[in-house]
């Protein structure tokens, strides 16, 4: 692969000017608006800077197509980079307005129901791993794709400008080759109709990128030497704009999520702490503790053994398929997160590890879907942070702690699963006052058809069945164990 700054036999006199000319040609040739993915890292910064300098040389009457600069905030980004990206977007927006350039900045976020904490603490999704990396689609892909498709609906087609470089990984090169259109400067996006892909730094090496950033000043007033210092402190790379699942995990990256448990260790966070950012230590400790919950030795303590449809899945060799975190363990996670929040506030009182609207959504899920009749979240919040969080009076409407204790006593006296009775009562309450209550029968049937055995009973009967003398027990899907 040719290095950008090498001297090929028939190279232009100035490779950077050639890159600017190529960008201008693409901008003038196609009528579509541009969407530039900006992550704050070296590759996306290089792309943004190249595009800026290239188009700044065009006369105003030729700057006819808007350029949307998008940055996806997962809400669990490493705090230092959040400040860096926010500052850069503000500088870029101000500079573009003062110079009459068609750049606009857009900070994208996941929907409330898709955030990391709502799914992990609210619904009990386990810490992401290689076998269940549920976070990428919700936190990164969907927010970007929604914005891109909105522009497609408005303009017909768009050109997605990315900082993707060949040679970063074999999987990325395969994706580039798959969607490449021979004889064209643009490639088709593999999943978004109406989106074309332009990669101005496709053939840049990492050395090319750093040489450009350190030799050419930021046109909007940024400081590329500070960016280089961030990389040195973290000893790693960046997390690019993610628009498909072929992008590898950013867990070892300075510009990834501080909660990432896809990797065994977060070396970049540790390097930052060693470089003087000691206030990040509570975040690293929390991440390491959360990663440890993926251990098979701990799953029987903190995981549900029933799936969402109530089934208990046991493999042929007698291993239990554990599912989401239990409600009790989700409450433990929240306590530890809020304690970390309190420590972070000592450094920066404005930085939130979890937003208040996420806490309200988690509370709603716990009470309405997970039978938290005691409504534990307000008490956990007050205990951890020493203050009250205001909740609207109609946030939840359920029985309280006294009813939960009474129901537990009655259920235990009749050897009946407490959650079975809770789900039946919740079904009745959900249908209370409806003119047509026909659907309640389906709800009741679905609750009753769940597998309400204890784990010990299920394992014992599974072993008996394997030995040929067990009693078949009907499961939710009609199969038997």
Buried (B, 14 or more C-beta within 10 A) or exposed (E): EEBBBEEEEEEEEEBBEEBBBBBBEBBEEBEBBBBBBBBBBBBBBBBBBBBBBBBBEBEEEEBEBBBBBBBBBBBBBBBBBBEBBBBBBEBBBEBBEEEEBBBBBBEBBBEEEBBBBBBBBBBBBBBBBEEEBBBBBBBBBBBBBEBBBEBBEEBEBBBBBBBBBBEBEEEBBEBBEEBBEEEEBBBBBEEBEBBBBBBBBBBBBEEBBBBBBEEBEBBBEBBBEEBBEBBEBBBBBBBBBBBBEBBBBBBBBBBBBBBBBBBEEBBBBBBBBEBEBEBBBBBBEBBBBBBEBBEEEEBEEBBBBBBEEBBBBBEEEEEBBBBBBBBEBBBBBBBBBBBBBEBBBEEEEEEBBBBEEBBBBBBBBBBBBBBBBBBBBBEBBEEBBEEEBEBEEEBBEBBEEEBBEEBBEEBEEEEEBBBBBBBBBBBEEEBEEEEEEEEBEEBBEBBEBBBBBEBEEBBEBBEEBBEEEBEEBEBBEEEEB
